[in-house]
Amino acid sequence: MRDALLGAVPGRPASHLPGPPLSAEGLDTMVDSQLVDRAQSALATSPHLSRRHFKLEARAGKLIVRGTVDSYYQKQMAQEALRKVDGVETIENHLQVHWK
């Protein structure tokens, strides 16, 4: 998997990749970072969540979302947008609803 993430050439050893080999923790961090990027993109493109700022954390397929929204509908729409992101296995939705 490391080779695929770093653009290794099939049939060639990973030793041809620049830099030191990644540890399992380093690879997990990279995968988690990519998951957060995909999740942020999904939230940013949702028409129900325009101009919202969310804090996202990912660990091994588990996505944690924090922030504030104006309604329970927006809270649910954020969760639905995240549910469709490739690599998300579980979601902890800690969004707070603040009525205007």
Residue frames as a rotation matrix with the C-alpha (Angstrom) as fourth column:
MET 1
0.572 0.820 0.000 0.00
0.820 -0.572 0.000 0.00
0.000 0.000 -1.000 0.00
ARG 2
0.304 -0.541 -0.784 2.85
0.248 -0.750 0.614 2.38
-0.920 -0.381 -0.093 0.80
ASP 3
-0.700 -0.633 0.331 4.17
0.439 -0.016 0.898 1.98
-0.563 0.774 0.289 -2.73
ALA 4
-0.157 0.730 0.665 0.80
0.956 -0.057 0.289 2.76
0.249 0.681 -0.688 -4.27
LEU 5
0.730 0.469 -0.497 0.39
0.619 -0.761 0.193 5.90
-0.288 -0.449 -0.846 -2.16
LEU 6
0.253 -0.740 -0.624 3.83
-0.035 -0.651 0.758 7.16
-0.967 -0.170 -0.190 -3.02
GLY 7
0.716 0.137 -0.684 3.69
-0.635 -0.278 -0.721 6.42
-0.288 0.951 -0.112 -6.72
ALA 8
-0.238 -0.832 0.501 5.94
-0.435 0.553 0.711 3.38
-0.868 -0.049 -0.494 -6.84
VAL 9
-0.114 0.098 -0.989 6.39
-0.976 0.174 0.130 1.57
0.185 0.980 0.076 -10.09
PRO 10
0.792 0.436 0.429 4.94
-0.518 0.850 0.093 -1.97
-0.324 -0.296 0.899 -10.10
GLY 11
0.892 -0.446 -0.070 7.67
0.356 0.791 -0.497 -4.58
0.277 0.418 0.865 -10.20
ARG 12
-0.049 -0.921 0.387 10.33
0.071 -0.390 -0.918 -2.24
0.996 -0.018 0.085 -8.80
PRO 13
-0.142 -0.042 -0.989 11.32
0.937 0.317 -0.148 -2.33
0.319 -0.948 -0.005 -5.14
ALA 14
0.847 0.531 -0.040 10.28
0.499 -0.765 0.407 0.52
0.185 -0.364 -0.913 -2.86
SER 15
0.241 -0.841 -0.484 13.96
0.715 -0.183 0.674 1.24
-0.656 -0.509 0.558 -2.29
HIS 16
-0.456 -0.416 0.787 13.99
0.863 -0.422 0.278 3.40
0.217 0.806 0.551 -5.44
LEU 17
0.614 0.737 0.282 11.70
0.606 -0.670 0.429 5.93
0.505 -0.092 -0.858 -3.72
PRO 18
-0.219 -0.728 0.650 13.38
0.032 -0.671 -0.741 9.09
0.975 -0.142 0.170 -2.46
GLY 19
-0.059 0.122 0.991 13.85
-0.864 -0.503 0.010 9.60
0.499 -0.856 0.136 1.26
PRO 20
-0.896 -0.289 0.336 13.63
-0.436 0.714 -0.548 7.21
-0.082 -0.638 -0.766 4.16
PRO 21
-0.601 0.723 -0.340 10.89
0.341 0.617 0.710 4.57
0.723 0.311 -0.617 4.20
LEU 22
-0.163 0.652 0.741 7.72
-0.723 -0.590 0.360 5.56
0.671 -0.477 0.567 6.01
SER 23
-0.985 -0.019 0.171 6.90
-0.145 0.633 -0.761 3.93
-0.094 -0.774 -0.626 9.29
ALA 24
-0.486 0.873 -0.036 3.43
0.810 0.465 0.358 2.48
0.329 0.144 -0.933 9.81
GLU 25
0.016 0.465 -0.885 2.60
0.736 -0.605 -0.304 5.59
-0.677 -0.646 -0.352 11.85
GLY 26
-0.644 -0.332 -0.690 3.83
-0.160 -0.823 0.545 7.88
-0.748 0.462 0.476 9.08
LEU 27
-0.935 0.350 0.061 1.74
0.180 0.318 0.931 6.04
0.307 0.881 -0.360 6.51
ASP 28
-0.192 0.902 -0.387 -1.33
0.981 0.183 -0.062 6.20
0.015 -0.392 -0.920 8.76
THR 29
-0.187 0.056 -0.981 -0.81
0.357 -0.926 -0.121 9.94
-0.915 -0.373 0.153 9.20
MET 30
-0.919 -0.186 -0.349 -0.60
-0.244 -0.429 0.870 10.42
-0.311 0.884 0.349 5.42
VAL 31
-0.701 0.714 0.003 -3.76
0.539 0.526 0.658 8.37
0.468 0.462 -0.753 4.82
ASP 32
-0.051 0.668 -0.742 -5.59
0.926 -0.247 -0.286 10.26
-0.374 -0.702 -0.606 7.59
SER 33
-0.499 -0.220 -0.838 -4.50
0.029 -0.971 0.237 13.57
-0.866 0.094 0.491 6.07
GLN 34
-0.985 0.155 -0.080 -5.83
-0.078 0.019 0.997 12.52
0.156 0.988 -0.007 2.67
LEU 35
-0.382 0.890 -0.248 -9.14
0.878 0.433 0.204 11.50
0.289 -0.140 -0.947 4.27
VAL 36
-0.094 0.295 -0.951 -9.44
0.603 -0.743 -0.290 14.91
-0.792 -0.601 -0.109 5.94
ASP 37
-0.823 -0.255 -0.507 -8.73
-0.213 -0.689 0.693 16.61
-0.526 0.678 0.513 2.60
ARG 38
-0.828 0.560 0.013 -11.48
0.280 0.394 0.876 14.60
0.486 0.729 -0.483 0.87
ALA 39
-0.151 0.793 -0.591 -13.89
0.988 0.097 -0.122 15.29
-0.039 -0.602 -0.797 3.73
GLN 40
-0.374 -0.043 -0.926 -13.19
0.265 -0.962 -0.063 19.04
-0.889 -0.269 0.371 3.66
SER 41
-0.976 -0.003 -0.216 -13.82
-0.206 -0.285 0.936 19.06
-0.065 0.958 0.278 -0.07
ALA 42
-0.561 0.819 -0.120 -17.14
0.674 0.536 0.508 17.25
0.480 0.204 -0.853 0.38
LEU 43
-0.023 0.545 -0.838 -18.28
0.875 -0.395 -0.281 19.77
-0.484 -0.739 -0.468 3.00
ALA 44
-0.596 -0.304 -0.743 -17.12
0.024 -0.932 0.362 22.75
-0.803 0.198 0.563 0.94
THR 45
-0.967 0.204 -0.153 -19.10
-0.168 -0.057 0.984 21.62
0.192 0.977 0.089 -2.10
SER 46
-0.493 0.842 -0.220 -22.33
0.870 0.471 -0.145 20.93
-0.018 -0.263 -0.965 -0.20
PRO 47
-0.446 0.374 0.813 -24.94
0.229 -0.830 0.508 23.58
0.865 0.413 0.285 -1.04
HIS 48
0.610 0.756 -0.236 -26.41
0.370 -0.009 0.929 23.20
0.701 -0.654 -0.286 2.46
LEU 49
0.615 -0.466 -0.636 -23.21
0.734 0.044 0.678 24.14
-0.288 -0.884 0.369 4.25
SER 50
0.368 -0.495 0.787 -21.90
0.573 -0.546 -0.611 27.20
0.733 0.676 0.083 2.47
ARG 51
0.028 -0.532 0.847 -19.36
-0.312 -0.809 -0.498 29.32
0.950 -0.251 -0.188 4.32
ARG 52
0.951 0.217 0.222 -19.15
-0.283 0.307 0.909 27.03
0.129 -0.927 0.353 7.32
HIS 53
-0.081 -0.997 -0.016 -15.91
-0.788 0.073 -0.611 26.23
0.610 -0.037 -0.792 9.07
PHE 54
0.929 0.366 -0.056 -15.47
-0.279 0.791 0.544 22.71
0.243 -0.490 0.837 10.39
LYS 55
-0.104 -0.940 0.325 -12.66
-0.988 0.134 0.072 21.08
-0.111 -0.314 -0.943 12.31
LEU 56
0.819 0.364 -0.443 -11.98
-0.470 0.869 -0.154 17.56
0.329 0.334 0.883 11.08
GLU 57
-0.212 -0.848 0.485 -9.84
-0.907 0.356 0.225 14.78
-0.364 -0.392 -0.845 12.51
ALA 58
0.674 0.384 -0.631 -9.32
-0.612 0.769 -0.185 11.32
0.414 0.511 0.753 11.05
ARG 59
-0.361 -0.750 0.555 -7.89
-0.881 0.470 0.062 8.14
-0.307 -0.466 -0.830 12.51
ALA 60
-0.948 -0.162 0.275 -8.02
-0.092 0.964 0.250 4.81
-0.305 0.212 -0.928 10.70
GLY 61
-0.713 0.685 0.150 -11.27
0.428 0.256 0.867 5.52
0.556 0.682 -0.475 8.83
LYS 62
0.114 0.720 -0.684 -12.96
0.987 -0.161 -0.004 7.24
-0.113 -0.674 -0.730 11.77
LEU 63
-0.496 -0.194 0.846 -13.83
0.460 -0.886 0.067 10.86
0.737 0.422 0.528 11.02
ILE 64
-0.123 0.402 -0.907 -14.56
0.927 -0.279 -0.250 13.36
-0.354 -0.872 -0.339 13.80
VAL 65
-0.335 0.097 0.937 -16.27
0.560 -0.779 0.281 16.62
0.757 0.619 0.207 12.84
ARG 66
-0.162 0.233 -0.959 -16.63
0.883 -0.399 -0.246 19.67
-0.440 -0.887 -0.141 15.11
GLY 67
-0.933 -0.110 0.344 -17.98
0.250 -0.884 0.396 23.15
0.261 0.455 0.851 14.59
THR 68
-0.509 0.808 -0.298 -21.26
0.098 -0.290 -0.952 25.02
-0.855 -0.514 0.069 14.62
VAL 69
-0.825 0.394 0.405 -24.24
0.449 0.022 0.894 25.06
0.343 0.919 -0.195 12.28
ASP 70
-0.806 0.530 0.263 -27.54
-0.565 -0.822 -0.078 26.95
0.175 -0.211 0.962 12.27
SER 71
0.250 0.964 0.095 -29.92
-0.967 0.244 0.071 23.97
0.045 -0.110 0.993 12.30
TYR 72
0.020 -0.154 0.988 -30.26
-0.369 0.917 0.151 20.26
-0.929 -0.367 -0.038 12.89
TYR 73
0.936 0.304 0.180 -30.87
0.076 0.322 -0.944 19.94
-0.345 0.896 0.278 9.15
GLN 74
0.602 -0.780 -0.169 -27.39
-0.672 -0.381 -0.635 21.34
0.431 0.496 -0.754 8.46
LYS 75
-0.091 -0.614 0.784 -25.92
-0.879 0.420 0.227 18.99
-0.468 -0.669 -0.577 11.06
GLN 76
0.385 0.324 0.864 -27.53
0.018 0.934 -0.358 16.04
-0.923 0.153 0.354 9.28
MET 77
0.997 -0.015 -0.072 -26.49
-0.073 -0.107 -0.992 17.30
0.007 0.994 -0.108 5.83
ALA 78
0.227 -0.971 0.079 -22.87
-0.969 -0.233 -0.084 17.55
0.100 -0.058 -0.993 7.00
GLN 79
-0.156 -0.257 0.954 -23.00
-0.512 0.847 0.145 13.96
-0.845 -0.466 -0.263 8.18
GLU 80
0.719 0.484 0.499 -24.56
0.168 0.576 -0.800 12.81
-0.674 0.659 0.333 4.90
ALA 81
0.817 -0.489 -0.305 -21.88
-0.527 -0.418 -0.740 14.60
0.234 0.766 -0.599 2.88
LEU 82
-0.107 -0.914 0.392 -19.15
-0.986 0.147 0.073 12.92
-0.125 -0.378 -0.917 4.96
ARG 83
0.244 0.291 0.925 -20.80
-0.327 0.923 -0.204 9.51
-0.913 -0.253 0.320 4.77
LYS 84
0.971 0.214 0.107 -20.24
0.041 0.294 -0.955 9.50
-0.236 0.932 0.277 0.99
VAL 85
0.445 -0.877 -0.179 -16.48
-0.895 -0.430 -0.121 10.20
0.030 0.214 -0.976 1.25
ASP 86
0.651 -0.297 -0.699 -14.31
-0.069 0.894 -0.443 7.28
0.756 0.336 0.561 0.17
GLY 87
-0.396 -0.871 -0.292 -12.43
0.165 0.246 -0.955 5.84
0.904 -0.426 0.046 3.16
VAL 88
-0.492 0.301 0.817 -14.85
-0.825 -0.462 -0.326 6.98
0.279 -0.834 0.476 5.88
GLU 89
-0.659 0.238 -0.714 -15.91
0.245 0.965 0.096 4.02
0.711 -0.112 -0.694 8.00
THR 90
0.094 0.689 -0.719 -17.45
0.992 -0.004 0.125 5.82
0.083 -0.725 -0.684 10.99
ILE 91
-0.284 -0.085 0.955 -18.39
0.200 -0.979 -0.027 9.42
0.938 0.184 0.295 11.79
GLU 92
-0.254 0.223 -0.941 -18.47
0.949 -0.132 -0.287 11.15
-0.188 -0.966 -0.178 15.15
ASN 93
-0.108 0.337 0.935 -20.65
0.525 -0.779 0.342 14.19
0.844 0.528 -0.093 14.61
HIS 94
-0.254 -0.067 -0.965 -19.90
0.937 -0.263 -0.229 16.75
-0.239 -0.962 0.130 17.33
LEU 95
-0.671 0.070 0.738 -21.43
0.348 -0.850 0.396 19.68
0.655 0.523 0.546 15.47
GLN 96
-0.644 0.442 -0.625 -23.23
0.550 -0.300 -0.779 22.14
-0.532 -0.845 -0.050 17.72
VAL 97
-0.159 0.686 0.710 -26.50
0.834 -0.291 0.468 23.73
0.528 0.667 -0.526 16.63
HIS 98
-0.670 -0.043 -0.741 -26.81
0.485 -0.780 -0.394 27.46
-0.562 -0.624 0.544 17.37
TRP 99
0.207 0.851 0.483 -30.11
0.977 -0.156 -0.145 29.00
-0.048 0.502 -0.863 16.33
LYS 100
-0.819 -0.447 0.360 -29.94
0.496 -0.867 0.050 32.53
0.290 0.219 0.932 15.00
